[in-house]
Amino acid sequence: MKNGEKTVFDEVHSRYEDWFERHQSAYVAELLAIRAFLPYTDLGIEIGVGTGRFAAPLGVRVGLDPSAPMLRYAAKRGILCVRGAAEALPFKNSLFDCALVVTTICFVDSPHALFREAYRVLKPGACLVVGFIDRNSSLGRLYEAARAKNVFYRDATFYSSEDVEKLLGAAGFSDQVWGQTLFQQLNGTTEIEPVREGRGEGAFVVVKVCKAR
């Protein structure tokens, strides 16, 4: 995604927000899964912050996104917002104490560039936490099958846990630790599902990795 280029979220940002209202239990489960891996730090960034639904409650201070309408929501939630592309972060080297990427990987033009840039802007020894829908999960297969009819996912590329593992390794990250949640259908329960270790069962997967010291 190039700077200044319009995204699908520029036009359907209100529908994006509505998803979190309609799927409160899934949203909270995802938040709790990320919270289990995200350290408390002085200066964190969410790359692909969207409306700030994750950065704000998780205490991440800076958010980057290419969509101006989405950033307006994030700013109202107290996020210091920067408009820009994940593949070309407008920040100096070794600036942040941690970085967060939630579902953004399926929307970027180049996940390789995203992770290389995340590595560049992190301090030595700092961590990156990535949350995403596993392509090989039941929900991932459902999203993939309905992609052409879904306004959010029609241009998305879904990745498996194995794909993400390789991408992170290629970018230089190490010490991968995995967790997962959302083991039931989204519309099948109002229960807030727990986070479990590993991967391969839950639809929403979280992985924490570190930059070399």
Secondary structure per residue as TSV (DSSP state, phi and psi in degrees):
chain	resnum	aa	ss	phi	psi
A	1	M	-	360.0	124.5
A	2	K	-	-87.8	151.8
A	3	N	T	-58.8	134.7
A	4	G	T	84.9	-10.8
A	5	E	-	-76.3	136.8
A	6	K	-	-72.6	148.1
A	7	T	-	-118.5	165.6
A	8	V	T	-60.6	-28.1
A	9	F	H	-73.7	-15.7
A	10	D	H	-61.9	-32.2
A	11	E	H	-99.6	-24.0
A	12	V	H	-121.4	30.3
A	13	H	H	-61.8	-34.3
A	14	S	H	-68.6	-33.6
A	15	R	H	-70.7	-33.7
A	16	Y	H	-61.7	-47.1
A	17	E	H	-60.9	-38.4
A	18	D	H	-63.5	-30.6
A	19	W	H	-57.8	-42.2
A	20	F	H	-68.1	-32.4
A	21	E	H	-71.0	-37.1
A	22	R	H	-80.1	-21.0
A	23	H	T	-125.4	55.3
A	24	Q	H	-58.4	-43.4
A	25	S	H	-66.0	-40.5
A	26	A	H	-65.8	-41.1
A	27	Y	H	-61.1	-46.7
A	28	V	H	-65.1	-38.7
A	29	A	H	-60.4	-41.9
A	30	E	H	-64.9	-43.1
A	31	L	H	-58.3	-46.1
A	32	L	H	-66.6	-35.8
A	33	A	H	-64.6	-42.7
A	34	I	H	-67.7	-42.5
A	35	R	H	-57.6	-32.3
A	36	A	T	-65.8	-19.8
A	37	F	T	-113.9	-18.6
A	38	L	-	-87.6	122.5
A	39	P	-	-77.1	156.0
A	40	Y	-	-80.1	118.8
A	41	T	-	-136.9	169.0
A	42	D	S	-72.0	-46.5
A	43	L	S	-135.6	106.2
A	44	G	E	-117.4	159.2
A	45	I	E	-131.7	139.8
A	46	E	E	-103.7	121.0
A	47	I	E	-90.3	116.0
A	48	G	T	83.6	53.0
A	49	V	-	-70.2	-21.7
A	50	G	T	59.4	-128.2
A	51	T	T	-93.3	7.7
A	52	G	S	83.5	14.5
A	53	R	T	-62.9	-24.4
A	54	F	T	-103.8	-47.1
A	55	A	H	-58.4	-44.9
A	56	A	H	-62.1	-55.8
A	57	P	H	-69.7	-19.5
A	58	L	H	-93.3	-0.3
A	59	G	T	77.1	22.4
A	60	V	-	-85.2	121.8
A	61	R	-	-81.3	-33.6
A	62	V	E	-113.1	140.5
A	63	G	E	-135.0	135.6
A	64	L	E	-118.1	138.7
A	65	D	E	-160.3	150.1
A	66	P	S	-81.2	-12.3
A	67	S	-	-97.7	114.6
A	68	A	H	-63.3	-43.7
A	69	P	H	-59.7	-38.4
A	70	M	H	-65.6	-41.0
A	71	L	H	-65.0	-27.6
A	72	R	H	-63.8	-38.1
A	73	Y	H	-63.6	-46.4
A	74	A	H	-61.4	-40.0
A	75	A	H	-62.8	-38.2
A	76	K	H	-67.1	-20.8
A	77	R	T	-92.5	9.9
A	78	G	T	90.9	11.2
A	79	I	-	-85.7	137.6
A	80	L	E	-78.0	108.6
A	81	C	E	-99.3	140.3
A	82	V	E	-131.4	129.0
A	83	R	E	-89.2	128.3
A	84	G	-	177.6	177.7
A	85	A	-	-100.5	141.9
A	86	A	T	-63.5	-28.5
A	87	E	T	-82.6	-6.9
A	88	A	S	-146.6	73.0
A	89	L	-	-67.0	130.5
A	90	P	-	-84.9	52.8
A	91	F	S	-135.1	154.4
A	92	K	-	-75.0	167.1
A	93	N	T	-64.1	147.9
A	94	S	T	52.5	48.1
A	95	L	-	-97.3	-39.7
A	96	F	E	-100.7	150.0
A	97	D	E	-83.0	-23.5
A	98	C	E	-161.4	161.0
A	99	A	E	-135.8	146.5
A	100	L	E	-126.1	136.8
A	101	V	E	-134.8	112.7
A	102	V	E	-120.0	114.3
A	103	T	S	62.4	-6.9
A	104	T	G	-63.4	-30.2
A	105	I	G	-56.4	-32.6
A	106	C	G	-77.7	-10.0
A	107	F	T	-106.9	-13.2
A	108	V	S	-80.5	156.6
A	109	D	S	-70.8	-34.1
A	110	S	-	-140.6	102.5
A	111	P	H	-64.0	-28.4
A	112	H	H	-59.6	-48.1
A	113	A	H	-66.3	-39.0
A	114	L	H	-55.8	-51.2
A	115	F	H	-72.6	-32.6
A	116	R	H	-63.8	-42.4
A	117	E	H	-67.6	-40.0
A	118	A	H	-60.0	-43.0
A	119	Y	H	-60.5	-42.6
A	120	R	H	-63.2	-42.2
A	121	V	H	-86.0	-7.1
A	122	L	E	-84.5	146.8
A	123	K	E	-69.6	155.3
A	124	P	E	-55.8	132.0
A	125	G	E	84.6	-7.3
A	126	A	E	-75.1	163.8
A	127	C	E	-115.4	155.2
A	128	L	E	-117.0	132.9
A	129	V	E	-117.0	125.3
A	130	V	E	-119.4	127.6
A	131	G	E	-118.1	135.7
A	132	F	E	-159.4	162.2
A	133	I	E	-86.1	121.0
A	134	D	B	-70.0	123.6
A	135	R	T	-57.3	-31.8
A	136	N	T	-86.3	-1.6
A	137	S	S	-80.2	167.8
A	138	S	H	-62.3	-40.5
A	139	L	H	-68.4	-40.2
A	140	G	H	-60.9	-42.0
A	141	R	H	-66.3	-35.9
A	142	L	H	-65.2	-46.0
A	143	Y	H	-62.4	-41.0
A	144	E	H	-63.4	-42.6
A	145	A	H	-66.7	-33.4
A	146	A	T	-99.2	11.7
A	147	R	G	-56.4	-43.7
A	148	A	G	-64.1	-25.3
A	149	K	G	-100.9	-2.7
A	150	N	-	-103.0	121.7
A	151	V	T	-62.4	-30.0
A	152	F	T	-80.0	-38.9
A	153	Y	T	-105.9	4.5
A	154	R	T	-63.4	-28.1
A	155	D	T	-107.8	11.2
A	156	A	-	-84.1	156.2
A	157	T	-	-123.7	116.7
A	158	F	-	-89.9	149.2
A	159	Y	B	-126.3	148.8
A	160	S	-	-86.7	168.1
A	161	S	H	-59.7	-37.7
A	162	E	H	-65.1	-38.3
A	163	D	H	-61.2	-47.8
A	164	V	H	-66.5	-38.0
A	165	E	H	-56.1	-46.5
A	166	K	H	-68.1	-40.2
A	167	L	H	-62.7	-43.1
A	168	L	H	-66.8	-40.2
A	169	G	H	-63.7	-40.4
A	170	A	H	-65.8	-28.0
A	171	A	T	-81.4	-8.6
A	172	G	T	106.2	-3.1
A	173	F	-	-74.8	152.0
A	174	S	E	-139.9	-178.9
A	175	D	E	59.6	53.0
A	176	Q	E	-72.0	131.2
A	177	V	E	-127.9	130.7
A	178	W	E	-116.8	147.8
A	179	G	E	-145.2	167.2
A	180	Q	E	-154.4	155.7
A	181	T	E	-153.8	-174.9
A	182	L	-	61.5	77.5
A	183	F	-	-98.2	-9.0
A	184	Q	S	-116.9	169.4
A	185	Q	-	-65.2	144.5
A	186	L	G	-57.3	-40.2
A	187	N	G	-91.0	5.6
A	188	G	G	-95.2	-8.1
A	189	T	-	-157.0	154.1
A	190	T	-	-107.6	6.7
A	191	E	-	-74.1	139.1
A	192	I	-	-84.8	109.5
A	193	E	-	-78.2	148.3
A	194	P	-	-78.3	165.6
A	195	V	-	-94.7	135.6
A	196	R	E	-119.5	157.2
A	197	E	E	-67.2	155.4
A	198	G	S	85.7	-158.2
A	199	R	S	-156.9	171.6
A	200	G	S	103.2	-7.7
A	201	E	S	-121.4	-46.0
A	202	G	-	-81.6	153.1
A	203	A	S	-76.9	-37.0
A	204	F	E	-99.6	120.3
A	205	V	E	-116.1	140.2
A	206	V	E	-122.9	136.2
A	207	V	E	-133.0	135.3
A	208	K	E	-111.6	131.6
A	209	V	E	-134.2	167.1
A	210	C	E	-126.9	148.6
A	211	K	-	-85.3	144.9
A	212	A	-	-60.5	146.9
A	213	R	-	-81.2	360.0
